[in-house]
Amino acid sequence: MPLTRREFNRAFLATLAASALPAGHAAAQAKAAATQLVEGRDWGPISPPQPGDSPGKIEVLEFFSYGCSHCRELNPLVHQWEKTLPKDVSFRRVPVTFGRAAWSSLARLFYTLEASGQLARLDQAVFDAIHLRKTNLYTEQAVLDWITSQGVNGKTFRDQMNSFAVETNLARAETLTRTYKVSGVPLLTVDGRYAVLGNAAKGYPDLLAIADGLIGQTRLNRRLARK
């Protein structure tokens, strides 16, 4: 019989609490929570599995775009959730373009904000400018006009937008989007093996709960593999 949403979330809270328990007990708790996950309903396999960029850690990726309204709604929850992730988890955001020139500009904006140290301050502001105030941020000049209005030096920001580091990150993001076969956003992946599935019946907190469960399942699998 399917779990109710409350029962489902309780199972994943147990997974989080399990990390503070003795090893044997923690493994049992994690295994119990993981069994509630159903392939095809809660997650889909990533084939072939992808290696992460954080050796020894469970890598979680969020594929997103500033141009996606659903990504905007999820963003505040993701930021709060990221703060609760255990030390053995590495979280990274990957902007997608899907070959759209406008979204390519937004991906460049994301990496430039990151490189300039302005991401924490202006990340949600970009979403809100696009979706609430209908601000055009799809060209370099439009971005520079907006970023200057936010108190950032436009010349310095332009130099960073066209830097080798930003170009490298953009190329890496395109590669990840292809190898993970991303067809829609937002998309959360865990350990290069699991893609969190979303549909109209799931809310954003449920997607994060599923990601928590997959993290617990990955941790258990790694423990068992070491035995």
MARLUM-374077 format. One line per field, with one value per residue (C-alpha): x, y, z. Coordinates in steps of 0.02 Angstrom, whole numbers, always signed. Example, Ala and Ser with C-alpha at 12.3 -4.5 7.8 and 13.67 -1.06 7.14 Angstrom:
2
px: c(+615 | +684)
py: c(-225 | -53)
pz: c(+390 | +357)
***
This chain:
227
px: c(+0 | +76 | +139 | +49 | +151 | +172 | +235 | +350 | +430 | +445 | +546 | +669 | +686 | +737 | +872 | +943 | +940 | +1026 | +1192 | +1205 | +1173 | +1298 | +1354 | +1247 | +1091 | +1120 | +1134 | +971 | +882 | +951 | +902 | +725 | +706 | +782 | +659 | +520 | +594 | +518 | +609 | +501 | +399 | +528 | +687 | +756 | +927 | +1062 | +1138 | +1281 | +1323 | +1427 | +1585 | +1579 | +1702 | +1712 | +1807 | +1747 | +1587 | +1408 | +1384 | +1214 | +1184 | +1042 | +1016 | +922 | +901 | +862 | +737 | +635 | +492 | +489 | +674 | +635 | +505 | +621 | +773 | +739 | +701 | +860 | +965 | +893 | +909 | +1091 | +1133 | +1070 | +1171 | +1297 | +1483 | +1496 | +1383 | +1442 | +1309 | +1330 | +1215 | +1229 | +1145 | +1072 | +1046 | +959 | +1038 | +940 | +1038 | +939 | +973 | +1157 | +1167 | +1086 | +1209 | +1352 | +1273 | +1266 | +1450 | +1501 | +1405 | +1492 | +1664 | +1635 | +1575 | +1403 | +1304 | +1242 | +1179 | +1102 | +1052 | +868 | +866 | +904 | +756 | +642 | +700 | +660 | +498 | +420 | +481 | +501 | +678 | +775 | +936 | +965 | +1105 | +1273 | +1225 | +1060 | +1153 | +1281 | +1144 | +1056 | +1212 | +1267 | +1098 | +1137 | +1293 | +1419 | +1560 | +1506 | +1680 | +1748 | +1594 | +1611 | +1791 | +1737 | +1594 | +1719 | +1854 | +1933 | +1863 | +1683 | +1706 | +1775 | +1628 | +1505 | +1585 | +1583 | +1399 | +1356 | +1449 | +1359 | +1190 | +1224 | +1300 | +1160 | +1033 | +942 | +778 | +693 | +728 | +737 | +821 | +911 | +1034 | +1123 | +1291 | +1286 | +1166 | +995 | +883 | +744 | +578 | +448 | +268 | +113 | +75 | +240 | +281 | +454 | +483 | +445 | +580 | +707 | +646 | +674 | +849 | +881 | +825 | +938 | +1084 | +1047 | +1035 | +1201 | +1285 | +1219 | +1277 | +1451 | +1459 | +1405 | +1532 | +1673 | +1628)
py: c(+0 | +170 | +280 | +440 | +598 | +615 | +436 | +462 | +620 | +536 | +396 | +519 | +615 | +449 | +436 | +604 | +559 | +394 | +479 | +516 | +335 | +192 | +115 | -43 | +49 | +187 | +61 | -22 | +146 | +200 | +35 | +49 | +225 | +181 | +39 | +168 | +236 | +167 | +169 | +250 | +343 | +431 | +412 | +357 | +281 | +383 | +272 | +258 | +316 | +475 | +507 | +655 | +797 | +775 | +614 | +526 | +628 | +600 | +727 | +809 | +917 | +1036 | +1070 | +1234 | +1396 | +1571 | +1569 | +1429 | +1486 | +1319 | +1340 | +1509 | +1433 | +1293 | +1404 | +1469 | +1292 | +1224 | +1357 | +1311 | +1125 | +1145 | +1211 | +1049 | +929 | +818 | +842 | +690 | +773 | +894 | +1005 | +1098 | +1193 | +1175 | +1302 | +1228 | +1313 | +1183 | +1275 | +1435 | +1596 | +1681 | +1541 | +1540 | +1721 | +1673 | +1530 | +1651 | +1770 | +1632 | +1588 | +1771 | +1804 | +1653 | +1712 | +1889 | +1836 | +1912 | +1750 | +1738 | +1917 | +1922 | +1743 | +1757 | +1937 | +1873 | +1754 | +1891 | +2019 | +1899 | +1823 | +1959 | +2119 | +2049 | +2120 | +2077 | +1991 | +1898 | +2003 | +2059 | +2243 | +2208 | +2109 | +2248 | +2380 | +2276 | +2227 | +2409 | +2453 | +2324 | +2417 | +2309 | +2383 | +2354 | +2354 | +2227 | +2119 | +2126 | +2067 | +1922 | +1876 | +1846 | +1765 | +1596 | +1531 | +1571 | +1499 | +1339 | +1324 | +1351 | +1214 | +1096 | +1134 | +1093 | +928 | +881 | +925 | +806 | +663 | +668 | +677 | +822 | +857 | +971 | +1077 | +1087 | +918 | +848 | +704 | +603 | +516 | +519 | +371 | +434 | +568 | +631 | +619 | +754 | +766 | +867 | +761 | +805 | +969 | +1043 | +983 | +806 | +818 | +867 | +726 | +602 | +673 | +648 | +468 | +437 | +512 | +391 | +246 | +293 | +305 | +132 | +58 | +126 | +56 | -115 | -111 | -82 | -238)
pz: c(+0 | -47 | +93 | +135 | +112 | +300 | +316 | +168 | +242 | +413 | +333 | +260 | +422 | +496 | +364 | +415 | +599 | +562 | +531 | +717 | +770 | +794 | +629 | +637 | +692 | +563 | +422 | +475 | +482 | +313 | +234 | +302 | +233 | +65 | +38 | +27 | -133 | -292 | -459 | -591 | -461 | -353 | -453 | -620 | -656 | -741 | -874 | -883 | -706 | -704 | -602 | -484 | -460 | -272 | -231 | -74 | -65 | -122 | -260 | -282 | -435 | -469 | -654 | -672 | -769 | -714 | -857 | -776 | -663 | -570 | -532 | -457 | -342 | -288 | -263 | -85 | -25 | -104 | -18 | +151 | +115 | +62 | +236 | +314 | +205 | +297 | +272 | +159 | +30 | -105 | -184 | -348 | -464 | -652 | -767 | -927 | -1094 | -1204 | -1351 | -1318 | -1339 | -1200 | -1077 | -1128 | -1071 | -906 | -880 | -910 | -784 | -654 | -670 | -673 | -513 | -437 | -495 | -432 | -259 | -291 | -308 | -128 | -134 | -307 | -349 | -301 | -364 | -540 | -533 | -468 | -596 | -739 | -676 | -569 | -652 | -829 | -841 | -998 | -944 | -1107 | -1182 | -1116 | -1116 | -1028 | -895 | -872 | -856 | -724 | -628 | -620 | -545 | -409 | -357 | -451 | -556 | -736 | -814 | -691 | -714 | -904 | -892 | -781 | -899 | -1038 | -931 | -962 | -797 | -846 | -1020 | -943 | -824 | -966 | -1069 | -919 | -888 | -1069 | -1055 | -894 | -969 | -1114 | -1015 | -885 | -1029 | -948 | -1036 | -910 | -757 | -611 | -597 | -445 | -465 | -331 | -346 | -535 | -524 | -476 | -549 | -436 | -526 | -510 | -567 | -531 | -376 | -293 | -208 | -198 | -18 | -77 | -212 | -79 | +33 | -107 | -133 | +53 | +39 | -110 | -14 | +127 | +6 | -74 | +96 | +143 | -23 | +5 | +181 | +121 | -21 | +104 | +204)
***
